[in-house]
Amino acid sequence: MIGESFRDDWKMIYPEVPPLGHMLRAFRLELWTRFHALPESKRYAETQAEGQIILDRANAIAGFLFEPGQEVWLADCSIHYVDEPRRASKALPGMASPLRFEFSSDESEYFEEQTSVEVFAAKTVWQPGQFDALLSEIAEDRERAVWFDPASGRVFAPYDGGFDLVLEDSRLVPEVEAEFRQWMSPSDSKL
């Protein structure tokens, strides 16, 4: 069940890690897997058709994690040094008044001292295609965001080049990998 505070929901499952896909991999490796956004591990789309491949893959993978109409948290994250100015409140797609908090290096051993992760989070409803504009921005490395279901602990963390997933049970990892095997790295590391 989704609570009233993203921070509380997040910290109940991931107490020491900010909502960033690459950090979740280190914390929950047995529950993590990764898929590439484009064939042959290509990082960025160069054509409209490649951009559509990224969106199709993102929606298919997120559709494995979340049901259409399911309430989830959407969190926009930004890493910065403690002495840098903070961003103005962030407007997330389809959401008014996102919650704002920081996850500091004092709370986690997983990132450098004097850094923090500024998080703007809001409840939303997962619908395929609804977040295509944001997913495109992430694919171009202009945004960072994660979708999180606090009831299961599932996380969908797209990035420029692919999609990191964290599942609630290590037995589900082979299932999602079998479903989307053709989109995985041939490397044993999954990177």
N, C-alpha and C positions, 0 to 999 in steps of 0.2 A: 504494500500500500504506500502510496506517495504521501509524504509528510508536507508540512508547511515550510520547512527550511531545507534548501538544497544542501547546505553545509552539514546539517544534522544527518540527513539521509546518506550523504556521501561518506561522512566519517564513521558511520555505523558499520559500513562494509570495507571502506578503504581508509583507515584511520591515519596512516602515515604518508599517503601519496596524494599529490594534487591531481585534479582531473585532466591529465595529459597522457595520451596513448603510449608514448615512448617510456614514460615512467611506470605506467601500469605493467608493462612487459617485464620490467625488472622485479616488480613486487609480486606479481601473480603469473609467473612464467607457465605453470602447469595449466592455467585457465585461459591462456592467451593464444591467439593465432593471428595471422596476417594474410591479406590478399592484395594483389596488385591491381591498380586502377586501369592499366592498359596492357595489351599484349606485349610480350617480350620485355617486361619490366620497365617499359618506357615511363618516364616520370611525368611529363607534361603533354597535354593535348596540343596538337599543331593545326588541327582542322576541326570543323564543327562536328563531323562524324566521330572523331576521337573524343570530343567533349561529351557527346551523347553516350558513348561506350562507358565513360566514367560514371555518368548519372545512372545508366541502366544497372551497372554493377553495384553502385552504392545503394540503390533502392532495393535490389534483389537481396543483398547481404543484410541490410537493415530489416528487410521483410522477414528474414529468417529469425531475427532477434525479437522483433516487435510485431504485434498484431495491428492491422489498421484500426484506428480509433483508440489505441492504447495510450493512456496518459504516461508521459515520461518527463524527465528533466532535460532541458537543453541548456548546456553551459558553454559560454564563450570564454576562452582563457587566453591570458596574455602574460608571458614571462617578462619580468623587468628587474633591474637592480633597485634596491630599496630607496636610493636617493633620486631616482628618476621621477618626473611628474606623473601623476595618475591620469588615466583617461576619463573623459566625461562619461556619464551613464550611457550604456550601450543599448541600442534598440535591436532586439532579436526578432526574427521573422514571426509575425503574427502575435506578438506578445507585448503587453504594456507593463511598465514598471518592473523590470527584472531586478532580482535581489543581487546585491553586490557584497563580496567579501574577499579577503586576501588569505592565501595559504603561504605562510612564511617559511624560510629556511630553518627557523627555530623549531618548527613542527615536523620536519622531515629530514632524514639523512640522505634522501635521494637527489638533492640538488645543492648547488654551491651556496656557500654562505653569502649573505647580503643580497640574496635574490628573493623574490616572491612571485607568486602566481596570482594575478588579479582575475577574479571570476565574476562574471555576470550570468546569473542563472534564472530561468523561469520555467514554470510548468507549461507543457505543450501536449498536443496529441499527435502521435505519429500517423502520418498519412503518406503513402508513396507519392512522390512527385512534389509534395508541398514544400520541401526544403531544397529544391534543385538550385535555386539562386545561391543559397549559402554553400551548398556542396560544391558548386562551381568556384566560388571564392576560395574555399579550402583547397581545392585541387590546384589552384594557381598560387597557393601559399600566401594569400592575402588575409586569411582568417584561420582561427583555430577554434574548434568546438567539439563537444562530445554529447552524445545522447545517452541517458542513464536511466535504467529501470531499478529503483530501490527495492522493489519487491523481490526481484531475482538477483540483482547485482550485475546484470548484463550491461555492457558498455559497448557502444559503437563509436569509434574514434577515427574518423577519416583524416587523412593528411595528404600533402602533395605527393602523390605517387601510389597511394593505396589506402587500406583500411585495416586498423587494428581492432580486434574484438576481444573482449573478456567475457567469459561465460561463468555461470554459477557452479558448474560441475565439470570436472576434467573428462568425464565420460562423454560429454557433448562435443568436445573439441574434435574428435575424429568424425563425428556426424556432420558438422558444418564443413570440415575440410573435404570430406567425400562429396558433399553437395557442390562445392565450388573449387574442386581440385585443379581445374584448368587455369584458375586465376592465381595459383600459388607459385612461389619461388621453388625451383628444383633443389635449392640448398636445404640441408637438414636444419639449419638455423631459422628457416622460414623468412629470412630477410632478403 
